Amino acid sequence: MFKNYFKIAWRNLQKNKLQSSINLLGLTVGTVCCLSILTYVIAQFGYDKQFEDASSIYRLKTVIDENDNGNPSAGTSPPIAFAMKEDFPEVAEVCRLVYFGEGNEGLLRVTNSDEAYYEPRGYLADSTFFKLFDYPFIEGKAEGALNRPNSIVLSETLSKKLFGNKKALNKTLTLGSGEEQQTLTIKGVFKDDFGKTHLNPNYILTMNSGGTGERVMEIENFATQNFVLSYIKLKSGANPRHLESKLSGFLQKHGAKDLAAVGFSKSLYLQKISDIHLYSKGIRNQIGTISDINYIYTLLILALFIQLVACINFINLSTARANKRAKEIGVRKAIGADKGTLVRQFLGESVLLSLFSSVISLPLTALALPFVNTLTEGGISYSALFDWKILAALLTLGTLTGIIAGLYPAIILSGIKPVKVLKGSINLNLGSGNLRKTLVVFQFVVSIGLISSVIIITQQVKHSQKMDMGYNQDNLIAVRLGTQQASESFQAIQSKFKTVNGVSEVSGSNHYPSEFILGDLGLTLPGGNPADQTLVHYDGVSPNYLKTVGTSLLTGRTLRTNDSIQVLVNKATIDAFNIPLDKAVGSKLIQTYEGEVDEFEIVGVTDNYHFASLKEEVAPMLLFNEIWPGWIILKAETQEYEALLSNLEGSWKTMNPNTPFVYTFVDKEVEKLYAEEKRLGKISVVFTSLAILISCLGLFGLISFVAEQKKKEIGIRKVLGASVQNVVRLLTKDFLKLVGIAFVIASPLAYYVMQKWLQDFPYRITIEWWVFIIAGGFAVTLTLLTVGFQAIKAAIANPVKSLRTE
């Protein structure tokens, strides 16, 4: 029976080559889109689940309730984790991490080697790290690897980079320079392809060492210094929500005095580690790259719409050609075929075509994978396409698509009464029915909605990129000093760089423009309540910093080399303290911390500038005079960057021969702040184009059928004097009406959805009416091009050929 179904299905597909080709192309393009999106989406799941007892491991989140607008942070105060282990019997183990983020990587070199590297993804960790995260070791043992002071473990990748194929165990490395330089002993090498994780360490240094680790272990304040990542592992059967409900009392027990001293309240929450990658939107101080579940949902909805558009093509073409198969159905029912047999036959045809398109789509997706990786920055491997989940999804997608696309035509066609068909008295006329019109309208709604969304996303990205950041990012280069020796030689390096041809200004700062500034101070006005503080971010800069980066000074003076308590603040700071601009110079700000009082004198007010993404409003900022900055910021006045960077590196090497020359272009770093939006924009453009292509294929097939169906009518009209324009208008007017209906439906829907998306941007565009006019006009143009071609072809055909049998 199934063999017979297959033969009949294959013959019908061959008999109707145009319809079969359009359906096959539409389904294949749709399936390639869906498969590409599904491969990326599936790769975003499964993070951190490879660890033993991963379901019992949680990261603590901190919310500073009043002065930080309730924004959660991934960091906590250092003593919290181990205090929880002491207070709560359900906590089996804890571990703290300090992440050496971008711009703060330690300078690492093999002992007695001249080559040094700024290695990313380095961590300070408690000795309990491998009790929570069971990385497999290829050298040494996880147990006790971080127990001894100055111990370090390396990833397999870093070990090969430093030692090649030689053993790294018990060899020594030097981290940092100057007074903070440490000699470390390698106590193990772990596999770093263990699985997907938000941690992804390159090396792990024991907390039980000098420098930052020592400071972390000495901090006892439960309110401030929320820069430590704290993880807890619960005992079997422990209820995380019950534990979370007790954290408020826990903080009051240990930190009430500390919180009162800084003037804000604070809350702690638990986040399952397997949720971190996809459910951390809005959480600050993340480590590594995270995704967003809403972004994933958006991609899945996009894939669903594209596949639905392909299914609609199939339904439209199948119902439009129902009359062609009416006699076949009548004969088969007359000789005993029941309705169920016919439904299975027609479903078999659609499923066969859909599965065939799925088979074709797999190698096509493999060919498109480099482009997909560039588009999504997903890093998907070819082997991922042959993962059982992907293959199962492909089989399911092909089967469901075939069933969805073929079910309605199968039910309609199988319900035909054989007597009427064989008498020649039936005319289904489904080609112009209400269902077909509804489905075509849906296609246009999707197309117009996607076009509108692409325009709005592109506008917002361009608005963010072109918006005045408060500084001039063009031709701005940041060179990392990195070591204590280089920072202490800042004045000499600055003077050396000033002599390099193509450099107009040189200054220094602890953070380059657009680099996130974590540090903040709780400040009050003189005589203010120390418990009612305002958080102000701070950065150290050299006196000519404003001139170098192009930030305006609204009043007062710039910093001087002998300034100590004198500071610059931005306008957001004086607004936060309600200080009038004309009275700002000479005003004082007070920091009270653990009984000590520090005073800052405002000597100048700068215009607001964005030291973070435009997704955040400008926050209060204080600039102080820094004599040992972490970065050199220079302004270039040449486009010959290759020669400029070569000369800068030459000057650098004369003064720092054993320190790498590391630089970044500030405008490129600013672009990274909007990488997710740009990526979404590019994905939307590509897949919108493909959705429109599929829709146009369906329109082409429909107009081909309509033109054939009205062939004799057109011939009669032409004999009676109808012009080509009259015939083209006859064939296109119904489609243009459907575009108009779709425009009315799609415009408010797209407006609502994009307004919700724009809410994430404090500096956002206003959606203009003309966006939807352009989208609708584009849809009309595509319709006219697609439908018009076949309409003109039918209109100029010789009427004698269509009427000669009459």
Secondary structure, 3 states (H helix, E strand, C coil): CHHHHHHHHHHHHHHCHHHHHHHHHHHHHHHHHHHHHHHHHHHCCCCCCCCCCHHHEEEEEEEECCCCCCCEECCECCCHHHHHHHHCCCEEEEEEEEEECCCCCCEEEECCCCCEEECCCEEEECCCHHHHCCCCEEEECCCCCCCCCCEEEEEHHHHHHHHCCCCCCCCEEEECCHHHCEEEEEEEEECCCCCCCCCCCCEEEECCCCCHHHHHHHCCCCCCCCCEEEEEEECCCCCHHHHHHCHHHHHHHHHHHHHHHHCCCEEEEEEEHHHCCCCCCCCECCCCCCCCHHHHHHHHHHHHHHHHHHHHHHHHHHHHCHHHHHHHHHHHHHCCCCHHHHHHHHHHHHHHHHHHHHHHHHHHHHHHHHHHHHHHCCCCCHHHHHCHHHHHHHHHHHHHHHHHHHHHHHHHHHCCCHHHHHHCCCCCCHHHCHHHHHHHHHHHHHHHHHHHHHHHHHHHHHHHHHCCCCCCCCCEEEEECCCHHHHHCHHHHHHHHHCCCCEEEEEEECCCCCCCCCCEEEEECCCCCCCCCEEEEEEEECCCHHHHHCCCEEEECCCCCCCCCEEEEEHHHHHHCCCCHHHCCCCEEEEEECCEEEEEEEEEEECCCCCCCCCCCCCCEEEEECCCCCEEEEEECCCCHHHHHHHHHHHHHHHCCCCCCCEEEHHHHHHHCCHHHHHHHHHHHHHHHHHHHHHHHHHHHHHHHHHHHCHHHHHHHHHCCCCHHHHHHHHHHHHHHHHHHHHHHHHHHHHHHHHHHHCCCCCCCCCCHHHHHHHHHHHHHHHHHHHHHHHHHHHCCCHHHHHCCC
